[in-house]
Amino acid sequence: MINTRLTFFSEGLEDLTGGVTTELLTSDILDTDEFWNNEIIKVNKEFLFGCSTGLLDGGYGSRDGISEGHAYVIMEAREISTGQRLVKLR
């Protein structure tokens, strides 16, 4: 079964930019620090990123304001002096 939310999100990004998208599950990220430093921190400089929830239709508990079954665009990523990583979503 194809998850249409994810498919339409990536297709929309391709249509808007003319680029090619890659779909990645968070469970496929082997080194989160490397992913942050080499990918996410470059958002809107070298890469455009989007994300969505509810791909596996499982219960994930509280998401603190993140809506299940919804797509987001990563607008900005920063690491502050304490080492905390922040991501601005829309």
ChimeraX commands (.cxc) that place a marker at each C-alpha (Angstrom):
marker #1 position 0.00,0.00,0.00 radius 0.5
marker #1 position 1.37,3.42,-0.95 radius 0.5
marker #1 position 1.03,6.19,1.59 radius 0.5
marker #1 position -0.52,8.96,-0.49 radius 0.5
marker #1 position 0.28,11.73,2.02 radius 0.5
marker #1 position 4.01,11.17,1.63 radius 0.5
marker #1 position 3.79,10.61,-2.11 radius 0.5
marker #1 position 1.84,13.82,-2.73 radius 0.5
marker #1 position 4.14,15.81,-0.45 radius 0.5
marker #1 position 7.26,14.76,-2.35 radius 0.5
marker #1 position 5.56,15.16,-5.72 radius 0.5
marker #1 position 4.47,18.69,-4.77 radius 0.5
marker #1 position 8.02,19.57,-3.79 radius 0.5
marker #1 position 9.30,18.20,-7.10 radius 0.5
marker #1 position 6.67,20.18,-9.03 radius 0.5
marker #1 position 7.50,23.42,-7.23 radius 0.5
marker #1 position 11.27,23.15,-7.53 radius 0.5
marker #1 position 11.95,20.96,-10.56 radius 0.5
marker #1 position 14.24,18.92,-8.31 radius 0.5
marker #1 position 14.27,15.29,-7.34 radius 0.5
marker #1 position 13.17,14.18,-3.88 radius 0.5
marker #1 position 14.36,11.40,-1.61 radius 0.5
marker #1 position 12.08,9.85,0.97 radius 0.5
marker #1 position 13.69,8.79,4.24 radius 0.5
marker #1 position 12.25,7.19,7.36 radius 0.5
marker #1 position 13.73,8.40,10.62 radius 0.5
marker #1 position 14.41,4.75,11.48 radius 0.5
marker #1 position 16.77,4.64,8.46 radius 0.5
marker #1 position 19.07,7.34,9.88 radius 0.5
marker #1 position 22.05,5.47,11.31 radius 0.5
marker #1 position 23.95,8.46,12.73 radius 0.5
marker #1 position 21.67,11.30,13.83 radius 0.5
marker #1 position 24.59,13.65,14.56 radius 0.5
marker #1 position 25.98,13.16,11.06 radius 0.5
marker #1 position 22.51,13.64,9.54 radius 0.5
marker #1 position 22.06,16.87,11.50 radius 0.5
marker #1 position 25.52,18.27,10.59 radius 0.5
marker #1 position 25.57,17.20,6.93 radius 0.5
marker #1 position 21.91,17.60,5.98 radius 0.5
marker #1 position 19.44,19.34,8.28 radius 0.5
marker #1 position 21.67,22.27,9.26 radius 0.5
marker #1 position 21.92,23.13,5.52 radius 0.5
marker #1 position 18.16,23.56,5.11 radius 0.5
marker #1 position 17.30,26.33,2.62 radius 0.5
marker #1 position 20.99,26.77,1.79 radius 0.5
marker #1 position 21.68,23.53,-0.05 radius 0.5
marker #1 position 18.56,21.47,0.61 radius 0.5
marker #1 position 14.80,21.78,1.05 radius 0.5
marker #1 position 13.30,19.52,3.68 radius 0.5
marker #1 position 9.80,18.43,4.49 radius 0.5
marker #1 position 8.52,15.91,6.95 radius 0.5
marker #1 position 5.28,14.17,7.77 radius 0.5
marker #1 position 3.81,12.09,10.56 radius 0.5
marker #1 position 1.67,9.02,10.64 radius 0.5
marker #1 position 3.46,7.07,7.92 radius 0.5
marker #1 position 3.16,3.75,9.76 radius 0.5
marker #1 position -0.25,4.58,11.28 radius 0.5
marker #1 position 0.93,3.58,14.74 radius 0.5
marker #1 position 0.35,5.14,18.10 radius 0.5
marker #1 position 3.37,7.24,18.98 radius 0.5
marker #1 position 2.18,8.97,22.12 radius 0.5
marker #1 position 2.36,12.70,22.69 radius 0.5
marker #1 position 3.98,14.80,19.97 radius 0.5
marker #1 position 3.73,18.13,21.80 radius 0.5
marker #1 position 1.88,20.14,19.15 radius 0.5
marker #1 position 2.82,18.05,16.09 radius 0.5
marker #1 position -0.35,16.84,14.35 radius 0.5
marker #1 position -0.61,13.19,13.35 radius 0.5
marker #1 position -1.06,12.62,9.60 radius 0.5
marker #1 position 0.18,16.11,8.72 radius 0.5
marker #1 position 3.03,17.38,6.51 radius 0.5
marker #1 position 5.47,20.11,7.52 radius 0.5
marker #1 position 8.24,22.09,5.86 radius 0.5
marker #1 position 11.47,22.62,7.76 radius 0.5
marker #1 position 12.02,26.37,7.56 radius 0.5
marker #1 position 15.16,26.71,9.65 radius 0.5
marker #1 position 17.55,24.64,11.77 radius 0.5
marker #1 position 19.89,25.96,14.44 radius 0.5
marker #1 position 22.10,24.66,17.18 radius 0.5
marker #1 position 22.37,27.02,20.14 radius 0.5
marker #1 position 25.36,27.46,22.45 radius 0.5
marker #1 position 24.06,24.86,24.93 radius 0.5
marker #1 position 24.12,22.25,22.16 radius 0.5
marker #1 position 20.33,22.09,21.92 radius 0.5
marker #1 position 19.05,21.65,18.39 radius 0.5
marker #1 position 16.03,23.61,17.21 radius 0.5
marker #1 position 13.98,23.15,14.07 radius 0.5
marker #1 position 11.41,25.69,12.86 radius 0.5
marker #1 position 8.47,23.97,11.14 radius 0.5
marker #1 position 5.61,25.34,9.13 radius 0.5
marker link #1:1,2 radius 0.2
marker link #1:2,3 radius 0.2
marker link #1:3,4 radius 0.2
marker link #1:4,5 radius 0.2
marker link #1:5,6 radius 0.2
marker link #1:6,7 radius 0.2
marker link #1:7,8 radius 0.2
marker link #1:8,9 radius 0.2
marker link #1:9,10 radius 0.2
marker link #1:10,11 radius 0.2
marker link #1:11,12 radius 0.2
marker link #1:12,13 radius 0.2
marker link #1:13,14 radius 0.2
marker link #1:14,15 radius 0.2
marker link #1:15,16 radius 0.2
marker link #1:16,17 radius 0.2
marker link #1:17,18 radius 0.2
marker link #1:18,19 radius 0.2
marker link #1:19,20 radius 0.2
marker link #1:20,21 radius 0.2
marker link #1:21,22 radius 0.2
marker link #1:22,23 radius 0.2
marker link #1:23,24 radius 0.2
marker link #1:24,25 radius 0.2
marker link #1:25,26 radius 0.2
marker link #1:26,27 radius 0.2
marker link #1:27,28 radius 0.2
marker link #1:28,29 radius 0.2
marker link #1:29,30 radius 0.2
marker link #1:30,31 radius 0.2
marker link #1:31,32 radius 0.2
marker link #1:32,33 radius 0.2
marker link #1:33,34 radius 0.2
marker link #1:34,35 radius 0.2
marker link #1:35,36 radius 0.2
marker link #1:36,37 radius 0.2
marker link #1:37,38 radius 0.2
marker link #1:38,39 radius 0.2
marker link #1:39,40 radius 0.2
marker link #1:40,41 radius 0.2
marker link #1:41,42 radius 0.2
marker link #1:42,43 radius 0.2
marker link #1:43,44 radius 0.2
marker link #1:44,45 radius 0.2
marker link #1:45,46 radius 0.2
marker link #1:46,47 radius 0.2
marker link #1:47,48 radius 0.2
marker link #1:48,49 radius 0.2
marker link #1:49,50 radius 0.2
marker link #1:50,51 radius 0.2
marker link #1:51,52 radius 0.2
marker link #1:52,53 radius 0.2
marker link #1:53,54 radius 0.2
marker link #1:54,55 radius 0.2
marker link #1:55,56 radius 0.2
marker link #1:56,57 radius 0.2
marker link #1:57,58 radius 0.2
marker link #1:58,59 radius 0.2
marker link #1:59,60 radius 0.2
marker link #1:60,61 radius 0.2
marker link #1:61,62 radius 0.2
marker link #1:62,63 radius 0.2
marker link #1:63,64 radius 0.2
marker link #1:64,65 radius 0.2
marker link #1:65,66 radius 0.2
marker link #1:66,67 radius 0.2
marker link #1:67,68 radius 0.2
marker link #1:68,69 radius 0.2
marker link #1:69,70 radius 0.2
marker link #1:70,71 radius 0.2
marker link #1:71,72 radius 0.2
marker link #1:72,73 radius 0.2
marker link #1:73,74 radius 0.2
marker link #1:74,75 radius 0.2
marker link #1:75,76 radius 0.2
marker link #1:76,77 radius 0.2
marker link #1:77,78 radius 0.2
marker link #1:78,79 radius 0.2
marker link #1:79,80 radius 0.2
marker link #1:80,81 radius 0.2
marker link #1:81,82 radius 0.2
marker link #1:82,83 radius 0.2
marker link #1:83,84 radius 0.2
marker link #1:84,85 radius 0.2
marker link #1:85,86 radius 0.2
marker link #1:86,87 radius 0.2
marker link #1:87,88 radius 0.2
marker link #1:88,89 radius 0.2
marker link #1:89,90 radius 0.2
view
